[in-house]
């Protein structure tokens, strides 16, 4: 029964990722009920990863002319490095230490979803080519690295963070920005997942069926993306995120508060 519920949950999460982002706020808390925190994070990353290749394929027409430019490497290299470093940090974080970060990570990811309308801006340009001066490139590279570091370590809300970072670099149409985000996130999360798999952090008995559910969810999200009420979906994700964050805060600090109250 647990496998069926996680499979269905990942279909929903994959669909939400395609529509509004934040699917990890569904899969991660559910996995936390069955496996250790680090394993839950790693398994959630694997389960949702397989929607990214489909997303890149769906938006490939928006990437025409991008791969021949050197600036892509200035974004791709720190993106991949950040994902690897984040995954290594996760692998070396003990469950006892990681559980202390969980409420804050879930809260940050939820706030990112709340701020999505502000962070994600739609512009009128026809391409995604960066529009910043040479002096600002070190800042841009550092920013992409930090975003990727978060993505490799936790990942919920990473798509929105990446879109926000790329929007500050380019005046391109939001469709081009999303397409570039899909490609960079595929590379970053792919390397992070590889590290997590090699480190043995993934629970495959849950991860494998959930990955299939994620594929189905990504496909469904692509089909209904033009008709779905994204505001409603985002509101549901935010409600789940705040509820999960409150639960983890209470689980972590509640017993201590109760103990002090008794004394």
C-alpha positions as CSV (number, residue, x, y, z in Angstrom):
1,X,0.0,0.0,0.0
2,X,2.9,2.4,0.8
3,X,4.3,1.9,-2.7
4,X,1.0,2.7,-4.3
5,X,0.6,5.9,-2.2
6,X,4.1,7.1,-3.0
7,X,3.6,6.2,-6.7
8,X,0.4,8.3,-6.8
9,X,2.0,11.1,-4.8
10,X,4.8,11.4,-7.2
11,X,2.4,11.6,-10.2
12,X,0.9,14.6,-8.4
13,X,4.3,16.0,-7.5
14,X,5.6,15.6,-11.1
15,X,2.5,17.3,-12.4
16,X,2.9,20.2,-9.9
17,X,6.5,20.6,-10.9
18,X,5.5,21.0,-14.5
19,X,2.8,23.5,-13.7
20,X,4.0,25.6,-10.7
21,X,7.1,24.0,-9.1
22,X,7.5,22.7,-5.6
23,X,6.7,19.0,-6.1
24,X,9.5,18.1,-3.7
25,X,7.4,19.6,-0.9
26,X,5.0,16.6,-1.4
27,X,7.5,13.7,-1.9
28,X,10.0,14.7,0.7
29,X,7.7,14.9,3.7
30,X,6.0,11.7,2.7
31,X,9.3,9.8,2.4
32,X,10.3,11.2,5.8
33,X,7.5,9.1,7.3
34,X,9.1,5.9,6.0
35,X,12.9,6.4,5.7
36,X,15.7,8.4,7.4
37,X,15.9,12.2,6.5
38,X,19.0,12.0,4.2
39,X,17.6,9.0,2.4
40,X,14.3,10.7,2.0
41,X,15.9,13.8,0.4
42,X,18.1,11.6,-1.9
43,X,15.2,9.4,-2.9
44,X,12.9,12.4,-3.6
45,X,15.7,13.8,-5.8
46,X,15.9,10.6,-7.9
47,X,12.1,10.2,-8.0
48,X,11.6,13.7,-9.5
49,X,14.7,13.8,-11.7
50,X,13.2,11.8,-14.6
51,X,10.8,14.6,-15.4
52,X,13.7,16.9,-16.4
53,X,14.7,15.2,-19.7
54,X,11.1,15.4,-20.8
55,X,11.0,19.1,-19.9
56,X,14.2,19.8,-21.9
57,X,12.7,17.9,-24.9
58,X,9.5,19.8,-24.7
59,X,11.2,23.2,-24.7
60,X,14.1,22.4,-27.1
61,X,12.9,24.8,-29.7
62,X,13.5,27.7,-27.3
63,X,17.1,26.8,-27.1
64,X,18.1,27.3,-30.7
65,X,21.4,29.1,-31.1
66,X,22.2,28.8,-27.4
67,X,24.7,25.8,-27.5
68,X,27.2,27.5,-29.8
69,X,27.9,30.3,-27.3
70,X,30.7,30.4,-24.7
71,X,28.6,32.1,-22.1
72,X,26.6,28.9,-21.7
73,X,29.7,27.3,-20.2
74,X,30.0,30.2,-17.7
75,X,26.6,29.1,-16.4
76,X,26.9,25.4,-16.9
77,X,30.2,24.8,-15.1
78,X,29.2,26.5,-11.7
79,X,25.8,24.9,-12.0
80,X,27.2,21.4,-12.3
81,X,29.8,22.1,-9.6
82,X,27.2,23.5,-7.2
83,X,25.0,20.4,-7.7
84,X,27.9,18.0,-7.0
85,X,29.1,19.9,-3.9
86,X,25.5,20.1,-2.6
87,X,25.0,16.4,-3.0
88,X,28.4,15.6,-1.4
89,X,27.4,17.8,1.6
90,X,24.1,16.0,1.8
91,X,25.8,12.6,1.7
92,X,28.2,13.6,4.5
93,X,25.5,15.1,6.7
94,X,24.3,12.6,9.3
95,X,20.6,12.1,9.7
96,X,20.8,13.7,13.2
97,X,22.4,16.8,11.8
98,X,20.2,17.0,8.7
99,X,17.0,16.8,10.7
100,X,17.9,20.1,12.3
101,X,18.0,21.7,8.8
102,X,14.8,20.1,7.5
103,X,12.2,22.6,9.0
104,X,14.2,25.5,7.7
105,X,14.8,24.0,4.3
106,X,11.1,23.2,3.9
107,X,10.2,26.7,5.1
108,X,12.6,28.4,2.7
109,X,11.3,26.3,-0.2
110,X,7.7,27.2,0.6
111,X,8.6,30.9,0.8
112,X,10.2,30.6,-2.6
113,X,6.9,29.3,-4.0
114,X,5.1,32.2,-2.3
115,X,7.4,34.7,-3.9
116,X,7.3,33.1,-7.3
117,X,5.2,35.9,-8.9
118,X,7.8,38.4,-7.8
119,X,10.9,36.3,-8.6
120,X,9.7,35.1,-12.0
121,X,9.4,37.9,-14.5
122,X,8.1,37.8,-18.0
123,X,10.0,40.0,-20.5
124,X,9.4,40.8,-24.1
125,X,12.7,39.9,-25.7
126,X,13.1,37.2,-28.2
127,X,16.1,35.3,-26.8
128,X,17.8,34.3,-23.6
129,X,21.2,35.7,-24.3
130,X,22.7,37.4,-21.1
131,X,22.5,41.2,-21.0
132,X,25.1,42.0,-18.3
133,X,28.5,43.7,-18.3
134,X,31.7,41.7,-18.1
135,X,32.3,43.1,-14.6
136,X,29.1,41.5,-13.3
137,X,29.9,38.0,-14.6
138,X,31.8,36.9,-11.5
139,X,28.7,37.9,-9.4
140,X,26.5,36.0,-11.8
141,X,28.7,32.8,-11.7
142,X,28.7,33.0,-7.9
143,X,24.9,33.4,-7.8
144,X,24.4,30.4,-10.1
145,X,26.8,28.3,-8.0
146,X,24.9,29.1,-4.8
147,X,21.5,28.3,-6.4
148,X,22.9,25.0,-7.6
149,X,24.4,24.3,-4.2
150,X,20.9,24.5,-2.7
151,X,19.6,22.4,-5.6
152,X,22.1,19.6,-5.0
153,X,21.6,19.6,-1.2
154,X,17.8,19.9,-1.0
155,X,16.2,20.9,-4.3
156,X,12.6,21.8,-3.5
157,X,11.8,25.0,-5.3
158,X,15.1,24.9,-7.3
159,X,13.3,25.6,-10.6
160,X,11.9,28.8,-9.4
161,X,15.2,29.9,-7.9
162,X,17.0,29.1,-11.2
163,X,14.4,31.0,-13.2
164,X,14.8,34.0,-10.9
165,X,18.6,34.0,-11.2
166,X,18.5,33.6,-15.0
167,X,15.9,36.4,-15.3
168,X,18.3,38.8,-13.8
169,X,20.9,37.9,-16.4
170,X,18.7,38.1,-19.4
171,X,15.9,40.2,-20.9
172,X,14.7,37.3,-22.9
173,X,11.1,36.0,-23.1
174,X,10.2,33.9,-20.1
175,X,9.7,30.9,-22.3
176,X,13.4,31.0,-23.3
177,X,14.4,31.5,-19.7
178,X,12.4,28.5,-18.7
179,X,13.9,26.4,-21.4
180,X,17.4,27.3,-20.3
181,X,16.4,26.6,-16.7
182,X,15.2,23.1,-17.7
183,X,18.6,22.4,-19.4
184,X,20.7,23.7,-16.5
185,X,18.6,22.0,-13.9
186,X,18.8,18.7,-15.8
187,X,22.6,18.9,-15.7
188,X,22.8,20.0,-12.1
189,X,20.3,17.6,-10.7
190,X,21.7,14.8,-12.9
191,X,25.2,15.2,-11.4
192,X,23.7,15.5,-7.9
193,X,21.6,12.3,-8.3
194,X,24.7,10.5,-9.6
195,X,26.6,11.4,-6.5
196,X,23.7,10.3,-4.2
197,X,23.3,7.0,-6.1
198,X,27.1,6.3,-5.9
199,X,27.0,7.2,-2.1
200,X,24.2,4.7,-1.6
201,X,21.8,7.2,-0.2
202,X,18.8,6.2,-2.4
203,X,16.1,3.8,-1.3
204,X,15.4,2.1,-4.6
205,X,12.3,0.1,-3.4
206,X,10.6,3.5,-3.1
207,X,12.6,5.4,-5.6
208,X,12.0,3.2,-8.6
209,X,8.1,3.2,-8.6
210,X,8.2,6.9,-7.7
211,X,10.4,7.7,-10.7
212,X,7.8,6.1,-13.0
213,X,5.1,8.2,-11.3
214,X,7.2,11.3,-11.8
215,X,7.5,10.5,-15.5
216,X,3.7,10.2,-15.8
217,X,3.2,13.4,-13.7
218,X,5.6,15.3,-16.0
219,X,3.8,14.1,-19.0
220,X,0.4,15.0,-17.5
221,X,1.6,18.4,-16.5
222,X,2.8,19.1,-20.0
223,X,-0.6,18.2,-21.4
224,X,-2.6,20.4,-19.1
225,X,-0.2,23.2,-18.6
226,X,-2.2,25.6,-20.8
227,X,-5.5,24.9,-19.0
228,X,-4.6,24.4,-15.3
229,X,-5.2,27.1,-12.7
230,X,-1.6,27.6,-11.6
231,X,-2.6,30.0,-8.8
232,X,-4.7,27.3,-7.2
233,X,-2.0,24.7,-7.6
234,X,0.6,27.0,-6.1
235,X,-1.7,27.8,-3.2
236,X,-2.1,24.1,-2.5
237,X,1.7,23.5,-2.6
238,X,2.2,26.5,-0.3
239,X,-0.4,25.2,2.2
240,X,1.3,21.8,2.2
241,X,4.7,23.4,2.6
242,X,3.8,25.5,5.6
243,X,2.0,22.6,7.2
244,X,5.0,20.3,6.7
245,X,7.4,23.0,8.0
246,X,5.2,23.5,11.1
247,X,5.1,19.7,11.7
248,X,8.9,19.4,11.4
249,X,9.5,22.4,13.7
250,X,7.2,20.9,16.3
251,X,8.8,17.4,15.9
252,X,12.2,19.0,16.4
253,X,11.5,21.6,19.1
254,X,8.1,20.6,20.5
255,X,9.3,18.0,23.1
256,X,11.9,20.5,24.5
257,X,9.2,23.3,24.8
258,X,6.8,20.9,26.4
259,X,9.5,19.7,28.8
260,X,10.3,23.3,29.8
261,X,6.6,24.0,30.3
262,X,6.3,21.0,32.6
263,X,9.3,22.2,34.7
